[in-house]
Amino acid sequence: MADKEQYDTYKPEWIDEDKKADKKYASFVMTGIEEGGAAEHRIAAHATNAARPPKLTLDDYVQGILNFDRMVLSRAITVIESNAEKHFELGQEIVQRILPYTGRAVRVGITGVPGAGKSSLIETLGTMLCRRGHKVAVLAVDPSSTVSRGSLLGDKTRMEQLSKEPNAFIRPSPSSGTLGGVTRKSRETLLLAEAAGFDVILVETVGVGQSETTVRSMVDFFMTVVITGAGDDLQGLKKGILELADAIVVNKADGDNKQKALVTRTDYEQILHYLRPATEGWVTHAYTCSALTAEGVAELWATVEDFMAQMRESGLLEQRRQQQNLTWVREMTDDYVHNLIYRNPQIAGPMQSIEQQVLDGQISPTGALRQLIELIEKTLYQ
């Protein structure tokens, strides 16, 4: 402990003056290191280098993924999700190298209205599967702010029990405003998880309730989670999302809410009679479960297993995945064309001028479109 003089000089300002001689305090103010010392700079640089993870080669990434190295898998996903040009080629090479080791997992998409308990259901289901010997990867997509572009990425915190399972891997990612509630690189992330040996992939979406076609185009089994007492009878009339679902799951069927959940299930069963099934040869049904008590969760997974067995036997699983790959190619082509136009300096500059004219009321939106079309064709075809 510092001597009396030093203690008086650097004692915390909040210490009672009547007790300034008392040294029984947990906090002390320490003097800093004077700037300019070469030795101190060397120490700081050494500490920074020691904390920085080593740079990985393409082979390091591939072998680490195949060897179920979580750290390498996480870093590979970071490369995939990066928008930096220097990471694009590396990310694509990683995906190409691991492709032969993919395609063996059960891919399940889970969506639903906010507050339906998607994360809780995933945790209960994932924990059960891990304890049965499965390796479960959860790709949890958090909504991004339209203002700051940031996300809380709190799914790993909410799924506390599942995160403790040695055979579980939870990767929260920002949606970045992507339509459908999945991140732009979710397909590549899914493939990396499969190559790492995870045999169950659970994709949790934002659950905006309107545009979930992106999720449908990357999973085998798609379930919609609903609850009672939240206008779900009205939501049921919105056929779009229900027509995509292979199962409707009424969550929170426990306690005093259990009877209401059973009634809600019956209501959805009636609605489903008038809808075309999402998957050929499969009849979509409504189910009840409780993420809190785990009641009905095992039966729900049995439904998924029956679905996968039927799909494999009929050959529809292979057909669906082939079509999904084709959809993926088309979406990437759309992204490329979009970037080709909006990142071209010969287009971007005049485009801002045309848009400003629209804001100033000098030209109509239709007139602006005509000018933009002429600009794009002139620039790309010259």
Protein Blocks (a to p, Z undefined) as FASTA:
>chain_A
ZZfklmmmmgcfkbcfklmmpccbfbdcdddddehiaklmmmmmmmmmmmpccdddfklm
mmmmmnopaklmmmmmmmmmpcbfklmmmmmmmmmmmmmmgojaccdddeddehklmmmm
mmmmmmmmmmnopacdddddddddfklopafklmlmmmmmlmmpmkbccddddeklpahi
iafklmmmmmmmmmnopabdcdddeknolammlmmmmcfbdcddddehiopmmmmmmmml
mmmpcbdcdehiahjllmmmmmmmmmmmmmmmmpccfbghiacddddddfklopoklmmm
mmmmmmmmmmmmnommmmmmmmmmmmmmmmmmmmmmmmmmmmmmklmmmmmmmmmmmmno
pacfklmmmmmmmmmmmmmmZZ
